[in-house]
Amino acid sequence: MQNIKLINIAKKVIEIETNSLKKLRASIGKSYEKIIKTILNCKNGKIIISGVGKSGIIGRKWSATFSSTGTPSFFLDASDASHGDMGQITSNDVIILISLSGESDELKNIIQYASRNKNIKLIGITSKKDSILYKNADIKFLLPSVKEAGPGSFVPTSSTTVQMALGDAIAITCMNFKKFGKLDFKKFHPGGSLSIKLKTVEDLMLTGKKIPFVNENISIKTALKDIEKKGLGALVVRDKHNNTKGILTDGDLKRLSNQKLDFKNLQIKKAMKKKPISVDKNMLAAQALSIMNNKKITSLCIHQNNKKNKIIGFIHIHTILNANIT
């Protein structure tokens, strides 16, 4: 088989699926608004997603994406629901049923169960307007009729792509309205490479007695001992009220020594750099690393609530690099 033919097949599949997504985009309207409002207003119940076959697989993805972006949900296997698991559905719940045909036998029992309870909201996602699911759903979303990719247009491809994209759109819309941010997202992803990327300086910084604090009135001679003892290449200088006044680095000390002056009895406040660079504790560690690289410095002070004169932490570039953050 020629390589050019392989590439053309792939491009055709992607073209067909792209056209299907354009149809989905055009179908977003009032029904979509109702879905979002129903999910956001579900305060005392659960979000339950179900489907069978390929739609069931997509439903599991919906549930996983919802839960990881601030909309707790779970997937209910339609077959299991008919054999005891229907008890997982209670009043005030929102059920989202995904079915291309809207006629799958496995979903009929859930539809019937939801119809009997007025406090359960049923959202039907289907492409058939005359289906049982569409007719019985409280909120109906009609998926666009799309051409499946491949010979004969019978392999579920474009239809599942559309279902997947709709679920992502719903999850992200709810996420935005709930003001669910990167710090919330990090709480739900404590492991793996994603967690590393979302680490903040607060996760890595030194605190308390580990911060290299010194008083502004000590001598350079004393500072030399302290900077060597603390091993961080810098000292955070404070006044008697514990307000941060400046920073002194080993680089500053080297420059002083090169001037061949008798500087050892000089007070540290006369040699320090005033207003050290400080970042908020919620800044991503990767962003802090970028600042250090751009400023050509090796450490940062950490503050909170915009109080830069009250340092709560200290972070060295090696700490960030050792955490595999680049």
Residue, then its C-alpha position, 0 to 999 in steps of 0.5 A: m500500500q502506498n504511503i500517499k494513500l495511507i495519508n489521504i485516508a487519515k486526512k479524509v477521516i479527520e476532515i469528515e470528523t471536523n465537519s461533524l464538529k462544525k455541525l455540533r457547534a451550530s447546534i449549541g443553543k437553548s437546549y445546551e443552556k438548559i443542560i448547564k443550568t440544570i447541572l449547576n442547580c443540582k445542589n442536593g442531588k447527584i449527577i449520574i451519567s449512563g449509556v451503552g456500547k460506544s456511548g457508554i464508553i463516552g459516558r465514562k469519559w464525561s463522568a471522569t471529566f466532570s468530576s475532575t473539573g468541579t462537577p462530581s458525578f459517576f457513571l451508572d452501567a445501564s445493564d447493572a441498573s436493571h439488576g439492582d443498581m437503580g437504587q443509586i438513583t434518588s430524588n433530586d438527582v440529574i441523569i444524563l443518558i447518552s444514546l445515538s439512537g435513543e432506543s437502546d433497550e438497556l436504557k428503557n428501564i432507567i427512562q421509566y424509573a426517572s419518569r415516575n419520580k418528578n424530582i429526578k431530572l432526565i437529560g437526553i442526548t440523542s440524534k433521533k427526535d422520534s426516539i423514546l429517550y428524546k420524547n421522555a427526557d425533561i431536557k433534550f439535546l438533539l445531536p446533529s446527523v453526521k456522516e461516519a468516517g470510513p467505507g459505508s459510513f457505519v463505523p461509530t467515528s464522527s458520532t462518538t467524536v461529537q458526543m465526546a466534544l459535547g461532554d467536554a464543552i459541558a464540563i468546561t462551561c460548568m467549570n467556568f461558572k463555578k470559577f474552578g481554577k488551577l489550584d482546585f484542579k491540582k487538589f484532584h490530581p495529586g499524583g503524576s506529571l500533571s501534579i508536578k506541573l501544578k505545584t505552587v511555590e507554597d508546596l516547595m518553599l522553606t518556612g519558619k526557622k528554615i527561612p534565612f532571616v537576619n537582622e538589618n543591624i548585624s555586620i557583614k562579618t556575621a553575615l558571612k558566617d550566617i550565609e555559609k551556615k544556612g547554605l542558601g546563598a542569600l539572607v533575608v534582611r528584616d528590621k526589629h519589627n520583622n518587616t522585610k527590608g532587603i536581601l543579601t546574596d553571596g554574589d553581593l558579598k563577593r563584589l564587596s570583597n573585590q573592592k578591597l575595602d574593610f567592609k566586614n564591620l559594615q552593617i548589612k543594611k548598608a550593603m543589602k539590596k532593598k525591596p527583594i523580589s517576592v512572589d505570591k505563595n499561589m504562584l506556580a513553581a514553573q512560573a517562579l523558575s521562569i522569573m529566576n531565570n529571567k532575572k538571573i537570580t537563584s532565590l525568591c521570597i514568598h508572601q501572601n495577600n500582597k503583604k511583601n514586607k511580611i515574608i512567609g517563605f523562601i525558595h531556591i532555584h535548586t529546590i524547584l529543579n530537584a522537584n523535576i519542574t522545568 
